[in-house]
Amino acid sequence: LQNAERVAYDRGMAEGEQAAFGRIEARLAAATESLGYVLRDAAREQKTEIARIETQAAGLVMLCLNKMFPLCSTLTGTKEIEALIREAFTQALDEPRIVVRCAAGLRDMLEPRVAESAAAAGYEGRLSVIGAPDLPETDCRVEWAAGGISRDVGAFLAATETAIRQAFPAVEVPEAPQPAAPLPAETAPETFAPESKAPEAPETDIPVETGTVESGTAECSPAESGPTEGVKEIKE
């Protein structure tokens, strides 16, 4: 009788342990499956969030370019344009004539600098500095018979925006923040406007040692050999 009880006891313990292990394994399987769903959803949400952040960052880049690039170009003055002109002389040193087209307001300022760059490069051909009404102060074109180079800020910004939109089709450029409303007159702090300086008179003496510099506002072709109508020719 005791042996029968022990056998029954051992059999019950084994069956109980087996049932417990079965329940534990079932719970582990369910937890593993649930964890897989959670990780899959988390990965999907993370991917969506990363795409949203990248799109917002691309929009901020476009906003910064559109707002800050023209301002930075204005602050640097004509340095970029002068560098473009020096590069043109390295490419077209043997050309008989080079035409520099810039904004009409920069013509008088650029004439002596173009002449200096020509003398430094050893250029002996004819130079024409023409003020083009359609060019902004950030742009410049240097042309010669066999080609030319240019600085076009608008085209650069458009190409950059196109590349960003191709990479991030859903990008949206955020609106620039509006300036804060001025304080009431009774509480507005006292401000002092900076003193304005009178503009310096443009240089009229254009030293040209190796060639001839022409200036004007009329259109002309780089391939022409004679003075263009409406272009003032200044010879040494």
C-alpha positions as CSV (number, residue, x, y, z in Angstrom):
1,L,0.0,0.0,0.0
2,Q,2.8,2.4,0.9
3,N,4.5,1.6,-2.4
4,A,1.3,2.3,-4.3
5,E,1.0,5.7,-2.5
6,R,4.6,6.6,-3.3
7,V,4.2,5.7,-6.9
8,A,1.0,7.8,-7.1
9,Y,2.6,10.7,-5.4
10,D,5.6,10.6,-7.7
11,R,3.4,10.4,-10.7
12,G,1.3,13.4,-9.5
13,M,4.4,15.5,-8.9
14,A,5.7,14.7,-12.4
15,E,2.5,15.5,-14.0
16,G,2.2,18.7,-12.0
17,E,5.7,19.8,-12.9
18,Q,5.1,19.0,-16.6
19,A,1.9,21.0,-16.5
20,A,3.7,23.9,-14.8
21,F,6.5,23.8,-17.3
22,G,4.0,23.7,-20.1
23,R,2.2,26.8,-18.7
24,I,5.6,28.6,-18.3
25,E,6.6,27.8,-21.9
26,A,3.2,29.0,-23.2
27,R,3.6,32.3,-21.3
28,L,7.2,32.7,-22.6
29,A,6.0,32.1,-26.2
30,A,3.2,34.6,-25.8
31,A,5.5,37.2,-24.2
32,T,8.1,36.6,-27.0
33,E,5.4,37.0,-29.7
34,S,4.0,40.2,-28.0
35,L,7.5,41.6,-27.7
36,G,8.1,41.0,-31.4
37,Y,5.0,43.0,-32.2
38,V,6.1,45.8,-29.8
39,L,9.6,46.0,-31.4
40,R,8.1,46.0,-34.9
41,D,5.8,48.8,-34.1
42,A,8.6,50.7,-32.3
43,A,10.9,50.3,-35.3
44,R,8.1,51.6,-37.6
45,E,7.4,54.6,-35.4
46,Q,11.1,55.3,-35.1
47,K,11.6,55.2,-38.8
48,T,8.6,57.6,-39.3
49,E,9.9,60.0,-36.6
50,I,13.4,60.0,-38.2
51,A,11.9,60.8,-41.6
52,R,9.9,63.6,-40.0
53,I,13.0,65.0,-38.3
54,E,15.0,64.8,-41.5
55,T,12.3,66.5,-43.5
56,Q,12.0,69.3,-40.9
57,A,15.8,69.7,-40.9
58,A,15.8,70.0,-44.7
59,G,13.1,72.6,-44.5
60,L,15.2,74.6,-42.0
61,V,18.2,74.3,-44.3
62,M,16.2,75.8,-47.2
63,L,14.9,78.6,-45.0
64,C,18.4,79.4,-43.8
65,L,19.7,79.4,-47.4
66,N,16.9,81.6,-48.7
67,K,17.3,84.1,-45.8
68,M,21.0,84.1,-44.9
69,F,22.8,83.5,-48.2
70,P,21.8,86.8,-49.8
71,L,22.6,88.6,-46.6
72,C,26.0,87.0,-46.3
73,S,26.7,87.8,-50.0
74,T,25.8,91.4,-49.3
75,L,28.1,91.5,-46.2
76,T,31.1,90.1,-48.1
77,G,30.7,92.9,-50.7
78,T,32.4,92.3,-54.0
79,K,35.0,89.8,-52.8
80,E,33.3,86.8,-54.4
81,I,32.9,88.8,-57.7
82,E,36.5,89.8,-57.6
83,A,37.5,86.2,-57.1
84,L,35.4,85.2,-60.1
85,I,37.1,87.9,-62.2
86,R,40.6,86.7,-61.2
87,E,39.6,83.1,-62.1
88,A,38.4,84.4,-65.5
89,F,41.8,85.8,-66.2
90,T,43.5,82.5,-65.5
91,Q,41.1,80.8,-68.0
92,A,41.1,83.4,-70.7
93,L,44.5,85.0,-70.5
94,D,45.0,84.7,-74.3
95,E,41.6,85.9,-75.3
96,P,41.6,89.2,-77.3
97,R,38.7,90.6,-75.3
98,I,36.9,89.9,-72.0
99,V,33.6,91.4,-71.0
100,V,32.6,91.7,-67.4
101,R,28.9,92.2,-66.7
102,C,27.8,93.3,-63.2
103,A,25.1,95.2,-61.5
104,A,24.8,98.8,-62.7
105,G,25.5,100.1,-59.2
106,L,28.8,98.2,-59.0
107,R,30.3,99.2,-62.3
108,D,32.2,102.2,-61.1
109,M,33.5,100.3,-58.1
110,L,34.6,97.3,-60.1
111,E,36.3,99.1,-63.0
112,P,39.6,99.9,-61.2
113,R,39.7,96.4,-59.5
114,V,39.2,94.7,-62.9
115,A,42.1,96.8,-64.2
116,E,44.3,95.8,-61.3
117,S,43.4,92.1,-61.7
118,A,44.2,92.3,-65.4
119,A,47.6,93.9,-64.8
120,A,48.4,91.4,-62.1
121,A,47.5,88.5,-64.4
122,G,49.5,90.0,-67.3
123,Y,46.4,90.3,-69.5
124,E,47.0,92.4,-72.6
125,G,43.7,92.3,-74.4
126,R,40.7,94.6,-74.2
127,L,38.4,94.8,-71.2
128,S,34.8,95.9,-71.0
129,V,33.0,96.5,-67.7
130,I,29.3,96.8,-68.4
131,G,26.5,97.6,-65.9
132,A,23.6,95.3,-66.6
133,P,20.3,96.5,-65.1
134,D,18.9,92.9,-64.9
135,L,21.8,91.6,-62.7
136,P,21.5,91.8,-58.9
137,E,24.5,93.0,-56.9
138,T,25.4,89.4,-55.9
139,D,25.8,88.2,-59.5
140,C,28.3,88.7,-62.2
141,R,29.1,87.3,-65.7
142,V,32.5,87.2,-67.3
143,E,32.4,86.4,-71.0
144,W,34.9,85.9,-73.8
145,A,34.7,84.6,-77.4
146,A,35.4,80.9,-76.4
147,G,33.2,80.8,-73.3
148,G,32.7,82.4,-69.9
149,I,32.0,81.9,-66.2
150,S,29.3,83.4,-64.0
151,R,28.1,83.8,-60.4
152,D,24.4,83.3,-60.2
153,V,23.1,83.2,-56.6
154,G,19.5,82.6,-57.7
155,A,20.5,79.6,-59.8
156,F,22.5,78.2,-57.0
157,L,19.6,78.5,-54.5
158,A,17.2,77.0,-57.0
159,A,19.6,74.0,-57.7
160,T,20.0,73.4,-54.0
161,E,16.3,73.5,-53.4
162,T,15.7,71.1,-56.2
163,A,18.3,68.6,-54.8
164,I,16.7,68.9,-51.3
165,R,13.2,68.3,-52.7
166,Q,14.4,65.3,-54.6
167,A,15.9,63.8,-51.5
168,F,12.9,64.8,-49.2
169,P,9.8,65.1,-51.4
170,A,7.6,66.0,-48.4
171,V,9.8,68.9,-47.3
172,E,8.1,72.2,-46.5
173,V,9.9,75.4,-46.0
174,P,8.8,76.9,-42.6
175,E,7.8,80.5,-42.5
176,A,10.3,83.0,-41.1
177,P,9.3,84.3,-37.7
178,Q,7.7,87.7,-37.7
179,P,9.4,90.5,-35.9
180,A,8.0,91.3,-32.4
181,A,5.6,94.1,-32.1
182,P,7.2,97.4,-31.0
183,L,6.8,98.4,-27.4
184,P,4.4,101.3,-26.5
185,A,5.9,104.7,-26.8
186,E,5.9,105.2,-23.0
187,T,7.8,102.0,-22.3
188,A,10.0,101.7,-25.4
189,P,13.7,101.9,-24.5
190,E,15.6,104.7,-25.9
191,T,17.6,103.7,-29.0
192,F,20.3,105.5,-30.9
193,A,20.5,105.2,-34.7
194,P,24.0,104.7,-36.0
195,E,25.5,107.7,-37.7
196,S,25.2,107.3,-41.5
197,K,28.4,108.0,-43.4
198,A,28.3,109.6,-46.8
199,P,29.2,107.2,-49.6
200,E,32.7,107.5,-50.9
201,A,33.1,108.9,-54.3
202,P,34.0,106.2,-56.9
203,E,37.5,106.1,-58.2
204,T,37.8,107.7,-61.6
205,D,41.5,107.1,-62.2
206,I,41.7,103.6,-63.7
207,P,45.4,102.5,-64.0
208,V,45.7,100.0,-66.8
209,E,49.2,99.1,-67.8
210,T,48.7,96.1,-70.1
211,G,45.5,96.7,-71.9
212,T,42.4,98.8,-72.4
213,V,39.4,99.0,-70.1
214,E,36.0,99.9,-71.4
215,S,32.9,100.7,-69.3
216,G,29.3,101.3,-70.0
217,T,25.7,100.1,-69.8
218,A,24.9,99.0,-73.3
219,E,24.8,95.3,-74.3
220,C,27.8,94.1,-76.3
221,S,29.1,90.8,-77.6
222,P,32.5,89.5,-76.3
223,A,33.5,88.6,-79.8
224,E,33.3,92.2,-81.2
225,S,36.6,93.8,-81.8
226,G,35.6,97.5,-81.9
227,P,34.2,99.7,-79.2
228,T,30.5,99.0,-78.5
229,E,27.9,101.8,-78.9
230,G,27.1,103.3,-75.6
231,V,30.3,102.0,-74.0
232,K,32.9,104.5,-72.8
233,E,36.4,103.5,-73.8
234,I,39.2,104.5,-71.4
235,K,42.7,104.2,-72.8
236,E,46.0,104.6,-71.0
